[in-house]
Amino acid sequence: MANICVCARFRPLNSREEGGPICITRSDSQSFSIKDEKDEQYLFSFDKVFYEDSEQADVYEFLARPIVRDAVNSINGTIITYGQTGAGKTFTMEGANILEADNHKKGLLPRVVDELFDAIKVCGEATAYNIKLSMVEIYMERVRDLFDLSKDNIQIKEHKGHGILLSGVTEVPILDGEEALKNLSSGIANRAVGETQMNAGSSRSHCIYIFTVQKEVTNEKRVSTGKLLLVDLAGSEKIEKTGAEGKVLEEAKTINKSLSALGNVISALTSIPNAKSLHIPFRDSKLTRLLQDALGGGSHTALLCCCSPSLSNSSESVSTLRFGARAKHIKASLRMSSKEDIDKKQDISDVKLKIAERILKKLREKLDAETVNMIGEEFVMDGLFCDPTASFTEEVISNHETIITSQTISSWKEASQNLVNTIIELL
């Protein structure tokens, strides 16, 4: 079990900050101190710290390259950029432009594309690869397909063998790096952006780039898949600083709410040693639901905390760094995902599904429909229902967020007691 990789990056001062005091003091390549506006000092340590003079290539080599290499070898990976609005997340992810030719300015995305195809070239003829690209944004709590804008409310599903899935999302086959960058550029052009006092091109949505790498060893007839997610989070915002009004204000509220849900998930995963045995609120937002595999331990995950070095933004920077410090304690258990593994899981899941259906059938004869639905939802969360083609599962997965959050602790206790009583009667 390894911890996720967490790094910090400080961008250079911008035009609004130049001439003002800075809040960080370097210690070494892994630690630094930061002071807030009240002159209080905080010490932080991460796997790597990229200061204002760091290069885009430095970030890629340390943070992203090992994850990309793993994806080629069928190990899922996720790279997340996190921080306040205007902290340099999108520049780190995309560069000055996704089609940027200047190697110094190229972001993570074009470098990932180059690495994927370079790695495939050296694998030889015995191994065949297929790469597909998807791109979505979470805007106002709706998942939108950036390759097909008519798909503006994609449902998030969960399959026991395949993990979190986006139902009906566009998957574009890509054959080379140039084609991949053109597709990425068209998707980025469809992303929701807006202007605030902090950032003239502020992202108004969380953007997720998904590379699915299918690997087939021809002489062994073995197929395995690695999924690589790059997540450019919208920045947290203080309304008094951004001057947001009207639609931009509503967007900011939704962004902050989803980032708060992400913080709650991180806290739940790291608050106690055996957190996974308890309820983790992945379903509280579309963002945390999509990141369930990345944060739940089955992915090689890296988090980059992007910050401003200016004293005027020190409180937001401290908040970002505290988030990263908590995330550092999340454990990951990495393994290859092959077709054989998925088939075995599916066989076990089919047995569980039949058992669960028999239980629910008997319970429907004894309990009211609402209580049975609640129990069914718990079956989904525990993995007993995992077949996306099952009608009951479809209903539960698509409606779970609106149903489960409306239940109170007392109603769940009552339902649990009814379940115990009914099982006693059935014995």
Secondary structure, 3 states (H helix, E strand, C coil): CEECEEEEEECCCCCCCCCCCECEEECCCCEEEEECCCCCEEEEECCEEECCCCCHHHHHHHHHHHHHHHHHCCCCEEEEEEEECCCCHHHHHHECCCCCCCCCCECHHHHHHHHHHHHHHCCCCCEEEEEEEEEEEEECCEEEECCCCCCCCCCEEEECCCEEEECCCCCEEECCHHHHHHHHHHHHHCCCEECCCCCCCEECCEEEEEEEEEEEECCCCEEEEEEEEEEECCCECCHHHHCCCHHHHHHHHHHHHHHHHHHHHHHHHHCCCCHHHCCCCHHHCHHHHHCHHHHCCCCEEEEEEEECCEHHHHHHHHHHHHHHHHHCCCEECCCCCEHHHHHHHHHHHHHHHHHHHHHHHHHHHHCCHHHHHHHHHHHHHHCCCCCCCCHHHHHHHHHHHHHHCCCCHHHHHHHHHHHHHHHHHHC
